[in-house]
Amino acid sequence: MNKTEVLIQLPADPQYWGSTANETNDLPNILDRMESMIRAEFEARLDLTFERTANPRGSGVHSDDSDAVELISEWISDNWTAAL
């Protein structure tokens, strides 16, 4: 069975993550934690690719499977602060 492919764009602008986040120390750790959290939740059933970008398109979650996009987008919205 083929897994659904999903591209997840994570904001690489420290200000997105909070006014005290800095690019040198905080940002890589935050993005690493966020990727790890998403992988732990979804990697068993979805083929995940991550892109760190200053300007994510739309919700930052892209796939031909709209249910997967909605599921991951909602999960990120509910859980992103745990990566801080």
Contacts in CASP RR format, 6 or more apart in sequence:
PFRMAT RR
TARGET T0000
AUTHOR 0000-0000-0000
METHOD contacts of the structure
MODEL  1
MNKTEVLIQLPADPQYWGSTANETNDLPNILDRMESMIRAEFEARLDLTF
ERTANPRGSGVHSDDSDAVELISEWISDNWTAAL
2 47 0 8 1.000
3 45 0 8 1.000
3 46 0 8 1.000
3 47 0 8 1.000
4 45 0 8 1.000
4 46 0 8 1.000
4 47 0 8 1.000
4 63 0 8 1.000
4 64 0 8 1.000
4 65 0 8 1.000
4 68 0 8 1.000
5 46 0 8 1.000
5 47 0 8 1.000
5 49 0 8 1.000
5 63 0 8 1.000
5 64 0 8 1.000
6 42 0 8 1.000
6 46 0 8 1.000
6 47 0 8 1.000
6 48 0 8 1.000
6 49 0 8 1.000
6 61 0 8 1.000
6 62 0 8 1.000
6 63 0 8 1.000
6 65 0 8 1.000
6 68 0 8 1.000
6 69 0 8 1.000
6 72 0 8 1.000
7 49 0 8 1.000
7 50 0 8 1.000
7 51 0 8 1.000
7 60 0 8 1.000
7 61 0 8 1.000
7 62 0 8 1.000
7 63 0 8 1.000
8 38 0 8 1.000
8 48 0 8 1.000
8 49 0 8 1.000
8 50 0 8 1.000
8 51 0 8 1.000
8 60 0 8 1.000
8 61 0 8 1.000
8 62 0 8 1.000
8 72 0 8 1.000
8 76 0 8 1.000
9 50 0 8 1.000
9 51 0 8 1.000
9 52 0 8 1.000
9 53 0 8 1.000
9 56 0 8 1.000
9 57 0 8 1.000
9 60 0 8 1.000
9 61 0 8 1.000
9 62 0 8 1.000
10 31 0 8 1.000
10 34 0 8 1.000
10 35 0 8 1.000
10 50 0 8 1.000
10 51 0 8 1.000
10 52 0 8 1.000
10 53 0 8 1.000
10 56 0 8 1.000
11 17 0 8 1.000
11 53 0 8 1.000
11 54 0 8 1.000
11 56 0 8 1.000
12 27 0 8 1.000
12 31 0 8 1.000
12 52 0 8 1.000
12 53 0 8 1.000
12 54 0 8 1.000
13 54 0 8 1.000
14 21 0 8 1.000
14 22 0 8 1.000
14 23 0 8 1.000
14 26 0 8 1.000
14 27 0 8 1.000
15 21 0 8 1.000
17 26 0 8 1.000
17 27 0 8 1.000
17 30 0 8 1.000
17 83 0 8 1.000
17 84 0 8 1.000
18 84 0 8 1.000
20 26 0 8 1.000
21 27 0 8 1.000
21 30 0 8 1.000
21 84 0 8 1.000
30 83 0 8 1.000
30 84 0 8 1.000
31 52 0 8 1.000
31 83 0 8 1.000
33 82 0 8 1.000
33 83 0 8 1.000
34 76 0 8 1.000
34 80 0 8 1.000
34 83 0 8 1.000
35 50 0 8 1.000
37 79 0 8 1.000
37 82 0 8 1.000
37 83 0 8 1.000
38 48 0 8 1.000
38 50 0 8 1.000
38 72 0 8 1.000
38 75 0 8 1.000
38 76 0 8 1.000
39 48 0 8 1.000
41 75 0 8 1.000
42 48 0 8 1.000
42 71 0 8 1.000
42 72 0 8 1.000
42 75 0 8 1.000
46 68 0 8 1.000
46 72 0 8 1.000
59 69 0 8 1.000
59 73 0 8 1.000
60 73 0 8 1.000
61 68 0 8 1.000
61 69 0 8 1.000
61 72 0 8 1.000
61 73 0 8 1.000
61 76 0 8 1.000
62 69 0 8 1.000
63 69 0 8 1.000
END
